[in-house]
Amino acid sequence: MLVLARKPSEAIKIGDDIIVKVIAIRGGQVKIGIEAPPGVRVIRTDSHVAAPAHAEHAAGPPESGAAASQVKNTED
């Protein structure tokens, strides 16, 4: 695992087309933004949101359900 320190508005590029950007740091919470092509799935892995792999397709697209209220799409 590679561990890097970043400040707000700094980013990390993965490959040619994925960018992970630090949006804000407040207290113990870090907000990040992820830019990726439409074909790349970005999935939260925290235990209280993650669904079993077999139920993922039955629940509909990633934008639906309880997790949708926790994900915001922002433009700079």
MIDOSE-1310 file (N, C-alpha, C; in nm, 2 decimals, decimal comma, always signed):
residues 76
mlvl	+0,08/-0,12/+0,00/+0,00/+0,00/+0,00/+0,09/+0,12/+0,00; +0,05/+0,22/-0,09/+0,12/+0,34/-0,09/+0,04/+0,44/-0,01; +0,11/+0,51/+0,08/+0,04/+0,61/+0,17/+0,10/+0,75/+0,14; +0,02/+0,85/+0,10/+0,06/+0,98/+0,07/-0,01/+1,08/+0,15
arkp	+0,06/+1,19/+0,18/-0,01/+1,30/+0,25/-0,05/+1,41/+0,15; -0,17/+1,46/+0,15/-0,22/+1,56/+0,06/-0,29/+1,67/+0,14; -0,29/+1,79/+0,09/-0,36/+1,90/+0,15/-0,49/+1,92/+0,07; -0,58/+2,00/+0,12/-0,70/+2,03/+0,04/-0,67/+2,09/-0,09
seai	-0,74/+2,05/-0,20/-0,72/+2,08/-0,34/-0,61/+2,01/-0,41; -0,53/+1,93/-0,33/-0,42/+1,85/-0,40/-0,48/+1,72/-0,44; -0,42/+1,66/-0,54/-0,48/+1,53/-0,60/-0,38/+1,43/-0,62; -0,43/+1,31/-0,65/-0,35/+1,19/-0,68/-0,40/+1,14/-0,81
kigd	-0,32/+1,11/-0,91/-0,36/+1,05/-1,03/-0,33/+0,90/-1,04; -0,43/+0,82/-1,07/-0,41/+0,68/-1,08/-0,43/+0,64/-1,23; -0,32/+0,59/-1,29/-0,33/+0,56/-1,43/-0,35/+0,68/-1,51; -0,41/+0,67/-1,63/-0,43/+0,79/-1,71/-0,56/+0,86/-1,69
diiv	-0,66/+0,80/-1,62/-0,79/+0,86/-1,62/-0,86/+0,86/-1,49; -0,80/+0,84/-1,38/-0,86/+0,84/-1,25/-0,79/+0,94/-1,16; -0,86/+1,04/-1,10/-0,81/+1,14/-1,02/-0,88/+1,14/-0,89; -0,80/+1,13/-0,78/-0,86/+1,14/-0,64/-0,81/+1,27/-0,58
kvia	-0,91/+1,36/-0,55/-0,87/+1,49/-0,50/-0,93/+1,51/-0,36; -0,84/+1,57/-0,27/-0,89/+1,61/-0,14/-0,97/+1,74/-0,15; -1,10/+1,73/-0,11/-1,19/+1,84/-0,12/-1,18/+1,93/+0,00; -1,19/+1,86/+0,12/-1,18/+1,94/+0,25/-1,14/+1,85/+0,36
irgg	-1,08/+1,91/+0,46/-1,05/+1,84/+0,59/-1,11/+1,92/+0,70; -1,20/+1,85/+0,78/-1,26/+1,92/+0,89/-1,27/+1,82/+1,01; -1,20/+1,86/+1,11/-1,19/+1,77/+1,23/-1,13/+1,64/+1,19; -1,20/+1,53/+1,22/-1,16/+1,40/+1,19/-1,21/+1,34/+1,06
qvki	-1,27/+1,43/+0,97/-1,33/+1,39/+0,85/-1,26/+1,44/+0,73; -1,23/+1,36/+0,63/-1,17/+1,40/+0,50/-1,27/+1,38/+0,39; -1,30/+1,48/+0,31/-1,38/+1,47/+0,20/-1,30/+1,46/+0,07; -1,32/+1,35/-0,01/-1,25/+1,34/-0,13/-1,34/+1,33/-0,25
giea	-1,29/+1,37/-0,36/-1,36/+1,36/-0,49/-1,29/+1,26/-0,58; -1,36/+1,19/-0,65/-1,30/+1,09/-0,74/-1,36/+1,11/-0,89; -1,27/+1,14/-0,98/-1,30/+1,15/-1,12/-1,26/+1,03/-1,19; -1,35/+0,96/-1,25/-1,32/+0,84/-1,32/-1,41/+0,82/-1,45
ppgv	-1,37/+0,75/-1,55/-1,46/+0,73/-1,66/-1,59/+0,66/-1,62; -1,69/+0,68/-1,70/-1,82/+0,62/-1,67/-1,81/+0,46/-1,65; -1,73/+0,40/-1,72/-1,72/+0,25/-1,71/-1,64/+0,20/-1,59; -1,59/+0,29/-1,50/-1,51/+0,25/-1,38/-1,61/+0,26/-1,26
rvir	-1,63/+0,15/-1,19/-1,71/+0,15/-1,08/-1,63/+0,19/-0,96; -1,69/+0,28/-0,88/-1,63/+0,33/-0,76/-1,73/+0,29/-0,65; -1,68/+0,21/-0,56/-1,77/+0,15/-0,45/-1,71/+0,18/-0,31; -1,80/+0,23/-0,23/-1,76/+0,24/-0,09/-1,75/+0,11/-0,02
tdsh	-1,65/+0,09/+0,06/-1,63/-0,04/+0,13/-1,66/-0,04/+0,28; -1,70/+0,08/+0,33/-1,73/+0,08/+0,48/-1,84/-0,02/+0,51; -1,83/-0,09/+0,62/-1,92/-0,20/+0,65/-2,06/-0,16/+0,66; -2,10/-0,04/+0,71/-2,24/-0,01/+0,72/-2,31/+0,03/+0,60
vaap	-2,24/+0,04/+0,49/-2,30/+0,08/+0,36/-2,29/-0,03/+0,26; -2,18/-0,11/+0,26/-2,15/-0,21/+0,16/-2,26/-0,32/+0,17; -2,30/-0,36/+0,05/-2,39/-0,47/+0,03/-2,32/-0,60/-0,01; -2,37/-0,72/+0,02/-2,31/-0,84/-0,03/-2,30/-0,84/-0,18
ahae	-2,19/-0,89/-0,24/-2,17/-0,89/-0,38/-2,29/-0,94/-0,46; -2,35/-1,05/-0,41/-2,46/-1,11/-0,49/-2,59/-1,02/-0,49; -2,60/-0,93/-0,39/-2,72/-0,85/-0,38/-2,70/-0,71/-0,45; -2,58/-0,68/-0,49/-2,55/-0,55/-0,55/-2,63/-0,53/-0,68
haag	-2,64/-0,62/-0,77/-2,71/-0,60/-0,89/-2,86/-0,60/-0,87; -2,91/-0,67/-0,77/-3,05/-0,67/-0,74/-3,10/-0,53/-0,69; -3,01/-0,46/-0,63/-3,05/-0,33/-0,56/-3,06/-0,22/-0,67; -3,02/-0,24/-0,79/-3,02/-0,14/-0,89/-2,89/-0,07/-0,90
ppes	-2,89/+0,04/-0,98/-2,76/+0,11/-1,01/-2,71/+0,17/-0,88; -2,58/+0,20/-0,87/-2,51/+0,26/-0,75/-2,58/+0,39/-0,70; -2,64/+0,46/-0,79/-2,70/+0,59/-0,75/-2,83/+0,57/-0,68; -2,89/+0,45/-0,67/-3,01/+0,44/-0,61/-2,99/+0,39/-0,46
gaaa	-3,09/+0,39/-0,38/-3,09/+0,33/-0,25/-3,03/+0,43/-0,15; -3,00/+0,37/-0,03/-2,96/+0,46/+0,09/-2,82/+0,52/+0,06; -2,73/+0,46/-0,01/-2,60/+0,52/-0,03/-2,61/+0,64/-0,12; -2,71/+0,66/-0,20/-2,72/+0,78/-0,29/-2,73/+0,90/-0,21
sqvk	-2,79/+0,90/-0,09/-2,80/+1,03/-0,01/-2,67/+1,07/+0,05; -2,57/+0,98/+0,05/-2,44/+1,00/+0,11/-2,34/+1,04/+0,00; -2,37/+1,03/-0,12/-2,28/+1,06/-0,23/-2,32/+1,19/-0,30; -2,23/+1,29/-0,31/-2,26/+1,41/-0,38/-2,17/+1,42/-0,50
nted	-2,22/+1,47/-0,61/-2,14/+1,50/-0,73/-2,11/+1,64/-0,74; -1,99/+1,68/-0,74/-1,95/+1,83/-0,74/-1,86/+1,86/-0,85; -1,87/+1,98/-0,90/-1,78/+2,03/-1,00/-1,69/+2,14/-0,94; -1,57/+2,15/-0,98/-1,48/+2,26/-0,93/-1,51/+2,39/-1,00
